C-alpha cells in the first residue's frame, strides 16, 4: 500500500501551518528510485495537476503489485509560494518576503561530498554510487535550515538527493512541451522526450544560480570528476507547456506518458511501451535565444509556440499606441533558427522585458555566463 507523509513546516507567523504532502510507492530502498515533484514555481499549476494525476495512478498500480522500484511524489512542492495570493493574483515565482526566485540557489553540498569521497572511490561503479549517495545525504543532514522556506527547500533536496531519476515538473508562460537535462543524458533521455511529445530538449549542466535539477546532480558530478566510475542521476526539468494549459485531456496525456516512461525504466512492471521518436530540436542552452523588448508598447505576436523559426524572422511587433505617424510598431527579430518555445502571457511590453524564447542547435555568441533568465 502507498504511504503518505505530512511533513510540517515551521510556523512562519502566528496562526499559520503549512506542510509538504509526500506520497510513497513501492518498497523503500528499491531501485530504481524515482522522485517527482511539482510546483516549485507555485503559479505553474498544470504541473501540480500532472503530479496529482500521477499519484492517483500510482496508487492504483500499487494495489495491483506493479511498483517494482521506489517512487516518491510531492504533488505540491511549494506551499509557501502557493499561499502568495496578492490582489487576487497568485504570485508563485518569487518569494514575497525577499524577492528571490523559488528555483534558484538550492542547497549545494558538492564540495563537501567531493572532499569526503577523495581517496575512497575505486573501480566498483555500484559501490562508488552508493558512497556518494550516503555522503550527499549526510552532508544535507548536517545543515540546519531555519524557517518554513529554508526547511521546505532542504526537505525537497533530501527527498531527491539519492534518486536514480528526478523529474521536476514546471510550466513556462505560453509554451510548448520542452525539457532541460544534462548533456550526458542525451540521447538516452530521448524516450522521455518522445513519450511526452517534447518540441525541444535543452542541455544544461551549469546554467547559473543552481536550479533544482542541476543542484541534485552536482555532488555526483563533483565526485565523478576524479575519473571514478559513477552513476549520475538523470535529473530533468519538465516544462509541461504553458501556465494556462490545465485541460483534463492534457493532464491525462501527461500522466500516461510519465507512467509509460517509468515502466520503460523499470520502476513499474508491465509491457514495454512503444516510444514515439523525438522529432523536435535538441541543443545546448547557449542555443536558446531569449528575446527581450527594446521599447514599451503592446505585444502582437506573429509566431506561435512550436512554430519553426528562421534567423531573421519577425517573431512579434511592439505597437506604441501613442505613435500615429511613420513606423507605429517595432519588430522583434529572431537571432536563432529553430523552434519557438514560449512567449509572454501578458501583452504589455517594457524595455528589457523577456517576451519569447527560440531554441536551436547552434550556440549564440551573446549567450555566455549565467544563462538563466529570472
C-alpha positions in Angstrom: 0.0 0.0 0.0 1.2 3.5 -0.6 2.2 5.6 2.4 1.6 9.3 2.8 3.7 11.6 4.9 2.6 15.1 6.0 5.8 16.9 6.8 5.1 20.0 8.8 7.0 23.2 8.1 7.9 25.7 10.8 5.3 28.3 11.6 6.2 31.5 9.8 3.7 33.7 11.5 1.3 33.0 14.4 -1.7 31.0 13.4 -0.3 29.6 10.2 0.6 26.0 9.5 1.9 24.5 6.2 3.2 21.1 5.3 4.6 19.0 2.5 2.5 16.1 1.4 4.8 13.3 0.2 3.4 10.2 -1.5 5.5 7.0 -1.4 5.0 3.9 -3.6 6.9 0.6 -3.8 9.5 -0.5 -1.3 11.9 1.9 0.4 15.4 1.3 -0.9 14.3 -0.5 -4.1 15.9 0.5 -7.3 15.4 2.4 -9.4 14.3 5.2 -7.1 12.3 7.9 -8.8 11.5 11.3 -7.3 8.8 13.5 -8.9 7.8 17.0 -7.7 5.6 19.8 -9.0 5.0 23.4 -8.4 8.4 24.7 -7.2 7.2 27.8 -9.1 3.8 27.7 -7.3 1.9 29.5 -10.1 2.7 26.7 -12.6 -0.5 24.8 -11.8 -0.6 22.3 -14.7 2.5 20.7 -13.1 0.5 20.1 -9.9 -2.3 18.6 -11.9 0.1 16.2 -13.6 1.7 15.2 -10.3 -1.7 14.7 -8.7 -2.8 12.5 -11.6 0.4 10.6 -11.4 0.0 10.0 -7.7 -3.6 8.7 -8.2 -2.5 6.3 -11.0 0.5 5.0 -9.0 -1.9 4.3 -6.1 -3.9 2.0 -8.3 -0.8 0.4 -9.7 0.5 -0.2 -6.1 -2.7 -2.1 -5.4 -2.0 -4.3 -8.4 1.5 -5.0 -7.1 3.1 -3.4 -10.1 5.5 -0.9 -8.4 8.9 -2.6 -8.6 11.1 0.4 -7.7 10.7 3.1 -5.2 8.6 6.1 -6.4 8.2 9.3 -4.3 5.9 12.1 -5.5 5.4 15.5 -3.9 2.4 17.0 -5.8 2.7 20.4 -4.1 6.4 21.2 -3.7 5.9 24.9 -2.6 3.1 25.5 -0.2 4.9 28.7 0.7 4.5 30.2 -2.8 1.0 28.8 -3.2 -0.1 31.0 -0.3 1.0 34.2 -2.0 -2.3 35.4 -3.5 -1.9 39.2 -3.8 -4.7 41.4 -5.1 -6.5 38.3 -6.5 -3.4 37.1 -8.3 -1.2 34.1 -7.4 2.4 35.3 -7.2 4.3 32.0 -7.1 7.5 32.5 -8.9 9.3 34.7 -6.4 9.3 34.7 -2.6 7.2 37.6 -1.4 9.5 38.3 1.5 12.9 38.5 0.0 12.0 38.5 -3.7 14.2 35.5 -4.7 13.2 33.1 -7.4 12.0 29.9 -5.9 14.0 27.8 -8.3 17.4 29.3 -7.7 20.1 28.8 -5.1 19.2 25.2 -4.0 21.5 23.7 -1.3 24.9 22.9 -2.6 26.9 20.2 -0.9 29.1 19.2 -3.9 32.4 20.5 -2.5 31.8 18.6 0.8 30.9 15.4 -1.0 33.9 15.6 -3.3 36.3 16.2 -0.4 34.9 13.3 1.6 34.9 11.0 -1.4 38.5 11.7 -2.2 40.6 8.6 -1.9 37.5 6.4 -1.2 36.3 5.8 -4.8 37.5 2.7 -6.6 36.7 0.7 -9.7 33.3 -0.6 -8.5 30.6 1.7 -10.1 27.8 0.5 -7.8 29.9 0.9 -4.6 31.0 4.4 -5.7 27.4 5.4 -6.4 26.2 4.2 -3.0 29.0 6.0 -1.3 28.2 9.3 -3.0 24.5 8.9 -2.2 25.4 8.3 1.5 27.8 11.3 1.6 25.2 13.5 0.0 22.5 12.5 2.5 24.9 13.1 5.4 26.0 16.5 4.1 22.4 17.6 3.8 21.5 16.2 7.2 24.3 18.3 8.8 22.7 21.5 7.6 20.4 23.5 10.0 17.7 25.2 7.9 15.5 27.8 9.6 12.0 29.0 8.8 9.4 27.5 6.6 11.1 28.5 3.3 14.5 27.0 4.2 13.1 23.8 5.7 10.9 23.3 2.7 13.8 23.5 0.3 16.0 21.4 2.5 13.3 18.7 2.7 12.8 18.6 -1.0 16.5 18.3 -1.7 16.8 15.5 0.9 13.9 13.6 -0.7 15.5 13.8 -4.2 19.2 13.6 -3.4 19.6 9.8 -3.7 17.2 9.1 -6.6 18.2 7.5 -9.8 15.7 9.6 -11.8 14.4 13.0 -10.7 11.6 14.8 -12.6 10.9 18.4 -11.6 7.6 19.4 -13.2 7.2 23.0 -14.3 5.5 25.1 -17.0 6.6 28.1 -18.9 4.4 31.2 -19.7 2.6 30.4 -23.0 4.7 27.4 -24.3 5.1 24.0 -25.8 6.5 20.9 -24.1 10.2 21.1 -23.6 12.9 19.6 -21.3 16.1 20.7 -19.6 18.6 18.0 -18.8 22.3 17.2 -18.6 24.1 16.8 -21.9 25.4 13.4 -20.8 21.7 12.2 -20.6 21.2 12.7 -24.3 20.2 10.8 -26.4 19.4 8.3 -23.6 16.5 10.6 -22.5 15.0 10.6 -26.0 12.5 8.1 -24.6 11.1 10.7 -22.2 11.2 13.4 -24.8 9.3 11.2 -27.3 6.7 9.9 -24.9 6.0 13.5 -23.7 6.0 14.7 -27.3 8.5 17.4 -26.4 9.2 20.1 -29.1 12.7 20.9 -27.7 15.4 19.5 -25.4 17.8 21.9 -23.8 21.2 20.7 -22.5 22.2 22.5 -19.3 24.8 21.5 -16.7 25.7 24.8 -15.0 23.3 27.4 -16.2 23.8 29.6 -13.2 22.2 30.1 -9.8 21.6 26.3 -9.1 18.1 25.4 -10.2 16.8 22.2 -8.5 17.7 19.7 -11.3 21.3 20.9 -11.5 21.7 21.0 -7.7 20.7 17.4 -7.5 23.4 16.3 -10.0 26.2 18.4 -8.7 27.5 16.2 -5.9 27.7 13.3 -8.2 29.4 15.2 -11.0 31.9 16.6 -8.5 32.8 13.1 -7.3 32.9 11.8 -10.8 35.4 14.5 -11.8 38.1 12.2 -10.3 37.5 9.8 -13.1 36.0 7.1 -10.9 33.0 5.2 -12.4 29.8 6.6 -11.0 26.1 6.7 -11.8 25.0 10.3 -12.0 21.2 10.8 -11.5 19.0 11.5 -14.5 17.7 14.9 -13.3 15.3 16.6 -15.6 13.2 19.8 -15.6 10.0 19.0 -17.5 8.2 22.1 -18.8 4.6 20.9 -19.3 3.7 23.6 -21.9 2.2 26.8 -20.5 0.7 28.1 -17.3 -2.9 28.1 -18.6 -2.8 24.6 -20.1 -4.9 23.0 -17.4 -7.2 20.9 -19.6 -8.1 17.4 -18.3 -7.1 15.7 -21.6 -3.6 17.3 -21.4 -3.2 16.1 -17.8 -4.3 12.6 -18.8 -1.9 12.6 -21.7 1.0 13.7 -19.5 0.2 11.1 -16.8 0.1 8.4 -19.4 3.4 9.5 -20.8 5.0 9.5 -17.3 3.7 6.1 -16.4 5.0 4.7 -19.7 8.4 6.2 -19.1 8.6 4.8 -15.5 7.5 1.4 -16.9 10.2 1.6 -19.6 12.8 2.5 -16.9 11.9 -0.4 -14.7 10.1 1.3 -11.8 6.7 -0.1 -12.8 6.1 -3.7 -14.1 4.4 -4.1 -17.4 4.9 -4.4 -21.1 7.4 -2.1 -22.6 5.5 0.8 -24.2 6.1 2.0 -27.8 8.2 5.1 -27.8 7.4 7.7 -30.4 10.6 9.2 -32.0 11.7 12.6 -30.8 11.2 15.0 -33.7 12.0 18.3 -32.1 15.1 20.3 -31.7 17.9 19.3 -29.2 20.7 21.6 -28.4 22.7 23.4 -25.7 21.2 26.1 -23.6 23.6 28.5 -25.3 21.4 28.0 -28.4 18.3 29.3 -26.7 17.6 32.9 -27.8 15.8 34.9 -25.1 14.2 37.8 -26.9 13.6 41.0 -24.9 11.6 44.1 -25.7 13.7 47.1 -26.6 10.8 49.6 -26.2 7.5 49.9 -24.5 4.2 49.1 -26.1 1.7 46.3 -26.8 2.9 42.9 -28.0 1.5 41.5 -31.2 2.9 38.1 -31.9 3.5 36.8 -35.4 4.8 33.4 -34.3 3.1 30.8 -32.1 4.8 28.4 -29.6 6.0 25.4 -31.6 6.4 27.3 -34.9 9.5 26.8 -36.9 11.6 30.0 -36.9 14.5 31.1 -39.1 17.1 33.6 -38.0 15.8 37.0 -39.2 12.1 36.1 -38.9 9.9 38.6 -37.2 8.5 36.9 -34.1 6.5 39.8 -32.8 5.9 43.5 -33.1 5.5 46.1 -30.4 2.9 48.7 -31.1 3.1 52.1 -29.4 -0.5 53.4 -29.3 0.9 56.9 -28.9 2.6 56.8 -32.3 0.3 57.8 -35.1 2.8 58.6 -37.9 5.6 56.8 -39.5 6.6 53.4 -38.1 4.0 52.6 -35.5 5.5 49.3 -34.4 8.9 47.9 -33.6 9.7 44.4 -35.0 11.3 41.7 -32.7 13.6 39.6 -34.9 14.8 36.1 -34.1 18.6 35.6 -34.0 18.3 31.9 -34.0 16.9 29.2 -36.3 14.8 26.5 -34.6 11.5 26.3 -32.8 9.7 28.9 -30.8 9.5 27.6 -27.2 7.4 30.1 -25.4 6.1 33.6 -25.3 4.8 36.1 -22.7 1.3 35.8 -21.5 0.8 39.4 -20.7 0.9 41.6 -23.7 2.3 44.8 -22.3 6.0 45.2 -23.2 8.6 47.4 -21.5 12.3 47.8 -22.2 14.1 44.7 -21.1 11.1 42.5 -20.6 11.6 38.9 -21.8 8.9 38.2 -24.4 9.8 35.0 -26.2 12.4 32.1 -26.5 13.6 30.4 -29.6 15.6 27.2 -29.3 18.0 25.9 -31.9 21.2 23.8 -32.1 23.9 26.4 -32.7 25.3 28.3 -29.7 24.8 32.0 -29.9 27.8 34.3 -29.2 25.9 36.5 -26.8 24.7 33.5 -24.6 27.6 33.2 -22.2 28.0 33.3 -18.4 24.8 32.8 -16.4 22.2 31.5 -18.8 19.1 31.5 -16.7 16.6 34.3 -17.1 14.7 35.2 -13.9 
